[in-house]
Each structure stands twice: as structure tokens, then as C-alpha cells.
Amino acid sequence: MNIDDYLRLGQIAIETALYTCAPILVFGLVAGFLVSVFQAATQINDPALAFIPKIAAAIVGMLLFGHFMINRISAFTIFVISQIGNLSAR
């Protein structure tokens, strides 16, 4: 493997990390924004009110996109394992 192959492997790793964490982060972001708007409108500042909906949104994100995330991670793992044969000691 030359430097271009290693850079491509790093690029695929970063893309996989972004694609697998993005759904959960977006759901948490939306839930946090909605809770913030609700707290600002009602002036209720309960920490549990800010924390519990974000956790619930993350769980919903995992339930909806879990299959996609597992497929993406397993495809990356298969790719990395298939590249072991191309390694050479220099």
C-alpha cells in the first residue's frame, strides 16, 4: 500500500464515522432546540426537562437508523479486513 491508499482508508473511516453518528446527533439537536424554545416560552428551567427528551430522541434515532449504521460500520470493517493482504513491510 502506498500513501494514497492510506489516505483513502482514512477518508473512508472519517466518512463512516460521520454517517453513523449524524442521525443521532441531528435528533438530539432538534430535541434540544425544541426543549430550549419550550423552556424559554414557559420559563421552566428544570434540568431533567432538558436532558430526558434528548436521550429519548437519541434512542429514537438509534431505532430508526440503527440498521443503516450497522450496515455502514460492517461494510467498513469488511473493507479494512480485506485490505490486510495488501500491507507490506518496508
Backbone as numpy.savetxt, mean C-alpha at the origin, in Angstrom:
# Nx Ny Nz CAx CAy CAz Cx Cy Cz
23.81 -10.26 -14.31 22.96 -9.08 -14.31 23.85 -7.84 -14.31
23.46 -6.88 -15.08 24.21 -5.63 -15.08 23.43 -4.58 -14.29
23.94 -3.37 -14.28 23.34 -2.31 -13.46 21.91 -1.99 -13.90
21.64 -2.09 -15.19 20.29 -1.81 -15.69 19.27 -2.80 -15.15
19.68 -4.05 -15.02 18.78 -5.06 -14.47 18.47 -4.78 -13.00
19.49 -4.36 -12.26 19.26 -4.03 -10.85 18.38 -2.79 -10.69
18.58 -1.81 -11.55 17.73 -0.62 -11.50 16.27 -0.97 -11.85
16.10 -1.84 -12.83 14.74 -2.28 -13.19 14.10 -3.04 -12.04
14.87 -3.87 -11.36 14.35 -4.60 -10.21 13.94 -3.63 -9.10
14.74 -2.62 -8.86 14.38 -1.60 -7.87 13.14 -0.82 -8.26
13.02 -0.52 -9.55 11.84 0.20 -10.03 10.58 -0.65 -9.84
10.66 -1.92 -10.16 9.51 -2.80 -9.99 9.16 -2.94 -8.51
10.18 -2.98 -7.65 9.94 -3.09 -6.21 9.21 -1.85 -5.68
9.62 -0.67 -6.14 8.98 0.56 -5.69 7.55 0.64 -6.22
7.34 0.26 -7.48 5.99 0.25 -8.03 5.09 -0.71 -7.27
5.61 -1.87 -6.94 4.82 -2.85 -6.19 4.45 -2.31 -4.82
5.40 -1.67 -4.15 5.12 -1.10 -2.83 4.05 -0.01 -2.92
4.14 0.84 -3.94 3.15 1.91 -4.09 1.76 1.37 -4.42
1.71 0.41 -5.34 0.41 -0.14 -5.73 -0.25 -0.94 -4.61
0.55 -1.55 -3.75 -0.06 -2.35 -2.69 -0.47 -1.52 -1.48
0.21 -0.42 -1.22 -0.17 0.37 -0.05 -1.14 1.51 -0.39
-1.24 1.89 -1.65 -2.07 3.03 -2.02 -3.55 2.87 -1.68
-4.20 1.73 -1.93 -5.63 1.65 -1.60 -5.92 1.88 -0.12
-5.12 1.30 0.75 -5.35 1.46 2.18 -5.10 2.91 2.60
-4.04 3.51 2.08 -3.74 4.89 2.43 -4.80 5.85 1.93
-5.33 5.61 0.74 -6.36 6.49 0.19 -7.65 6.37 1.00
-8.02 5.15 1.37 -9.22 4.97 2.20 -9.04 5.67 3.55
-7.87 5.53 4.16 -7.60 6.20 5.42 -7.59 7.71 5.29
-7.07 8.21 4.18 -7.05 9.65 3.94 -8.45 10.21 3.81
-9.29 9.54 3.04 -10.67 9.99 2.85 -11.43 9.94 4.17
-11.26 8.85 4.91 -11.94 8.74 6.21 -11.46 9.82 7.17
-10.16 10.08 7.20 -9.64 11.13 8.06 -10.16 12.50 7.69
-10.25 12.76 6.39 -10.78 14.05 5.95 -12.25 14.22 6.35
-13.04 13.16 6.13 -14.46 13.25 6.50 -14.65 13.41 8.00
-13.86 12.72 8.79 -13.95 12.86 10.24 -13.51 14.26 10.66
-12.49 14.80 10.03 -12.03 16.16 10.36 -13.11 17.20 10.05
-13.77 17.04 8.92 -14.86 17.96 8.57 -16.00 17.84 9.58
-16.33 16.59 9.94 -17.39 16.38 10.93 -17.01 16.98 12.28
-15.77 16.80 12.72 -15.34 17.36 13.99 -15.30 18.88 13.97
-14.92 19.45 12.84 -14.90 20.91 12.74 -16.32 21.47 12.75
-17.25 20.75 12.12 -18.63 21.24 12.06 -19.33 21.11 13.41
-19.05 20.05 14.15 -19.75 19.82 15.42 -18.93 20.22 16.63
-17.67 20.54 16.47 -16.74 20.89 17.53 -16.61 19.79 18.58
-16.70 18.55 18.13 -16.45 17.39 18.99 -15.01 16.97 18.76
-14.20 16.98 19.80 -12.78 16.64 19.66 -12.46 15.38 20.46
-13.06 14.29 20.09 -12.81 13.02 20.74 -11.76 12.26 19.95
-10.65 11.84 20.59 -9.61 11.13 19.84 -10.10 9.80 19.24
-11.00 9.13 19.93 -11.52 7.87 19.40 -12.33 8.11 18.13
-12.98 9.25 18.05 -13.76 9.57 16.86 -12.85 9.75 15.65
-11.62 10.18 15.87 -10.69 10.35 14.76 -9.98 9.03 14.41
-9.82 8.16 15.38 -9.01 6.95 15.18 -9.82 5.79 14.63
-10.97 5.52 15.19 -11.76 4.34 14.83 -12.21 4.34 13.37
-12.72 5.44 12.81 -13.09 5.40 11.38 -11.92 5.16 10.44
-10.73 5.63 10.80 -9.57 5.37 9.95 -9.22 3.89 9.95
-9.29 3.26 11.10 -9.03 1.82 11.17 -10.08 1.06 10.39
-11.34 1.45 10.54 -12.41 0.79 9.79 -12.22 0.97 8.28
-11.81 2.16 7.86 -11.58 2.40 6.44 -10.40 1.56 5.92
-9.37 1.39 6.74 -8.23 0.55 6.33 -8.67 -0.90 6.18
-9.53 -1.37 7.08 -10.03 -2.74 6.98 -10.89 -2.91 5.73
-11.73 -1.92 5.43 -12.54 -1.98 4.21 -11.64 -1.98 2.98
-10.59 -1.17 3.00 -9.63 -1.16 1.89 -8.96 -2.50 1.70
-8.61 -3.15 2.81 -7.99 -4.48 2.71 -8.98 -5.51 2.18
-10.23 -5.41 2.60 -11.23 -6.36 2.11 -11.51 -6.17 0.62
-11.57 -4.92 0.17 -11.88 -4.67 -1.23 -10.69 -4.92 -2.16
-9.50 -4.56 -1.72 -8.33 -4.62 -2.59 -7.32 -5.68 -2.17
-7.66 -6.52 -1.21 -6.72 -7.53 -0.73 -6.30 -8.51 -1.81
-7.24 -8.92 -2.63 -6.92 -9.87 -3.70 -5.93 -9.25 -4.69
-6.15 -8.01 -5.05 -5.24 -7.31 -5.96 -3.85 -7.18 -5.34
-3.80 -6.82 -4.05 -2.51 -6.62 -3.39 -1.74 -7.94 -3.29
-2.42 -9.01 -2.93 -1.74 -10.30 -2.82 -1.24 -10.77 -4.19
-2.06 -10.59 -5.21 -1.62 -10.96 -6.56 -0.40 -10.16 -6.99
-0.39 -8.88 -6.69 0.73 -8.02 -7.07 2.01 -8.43 -6.34
1.90 -8.69 -5.05 3.06 -9.08 -4.27 3.57 -10.45 -4.70
2.66 -11.38 -4.96 3.10 -12.71 -5.38 3.74 -12.67 -6.77
3.24 -11.85 -7.67 3.87 -11.70 -8.99 5.28 -11.13 -8.86
5.44 -10.17 -7.98 6.77 -9.60 -7.75 7.71 -10.65 -7.15
7.21 -11.42 -6.21 8.04 -12.46 -5.60 8.47 -13.50 -6.62
7.55 -13.91 -7.47 7.89 -14.88 -8.52 8.93 -14.29 -9.47
8.79 -13.01 -9.80 9.77 -12.36 -10.67 11.15 -12.34 -10.03
11.20 -11.98 -8.75 12.49 -11.90 -8.05 13.14 -13.28 -7.97
12.34 -14.30 -7.63 12.89 -15.65 -7.54 13.37 -16.14 -8.90
12.66 -15.78 -9.96 13.11 -16.19 -11.29 14.39 -15.52 -11.72
14.71 -14.38 -11.12 15.95 -13.67 -11.48 17.17 -14.18 -10.74
17.00 -15.10 -9.80 18.15 -15.62 -9.04 19.13 -16.32 -9.96
18.62 -17.03 -10.95 19.49 -17.74 -11.88 20.36 -16.81 -12.72
19.96 -15.56 -12.85 20.72 -14.61 -13.67 21.85 -13.95 -12.89
21.91 -14.17 -11.58 22.96 -13.55 -10.77 24.30 -14.22 -11.06
25.33 -13.44 -11.03 26.67 -13.99 -11.21 27.61 -13.29 -10.27
28.56 -14.02 -9.74 29.56 -13.43 -8.86 30.65 -12.81 -9.71
30.95 -11.58 -9.46 31.98 -10.89 -10.22 33.09 -10.48 -9.32
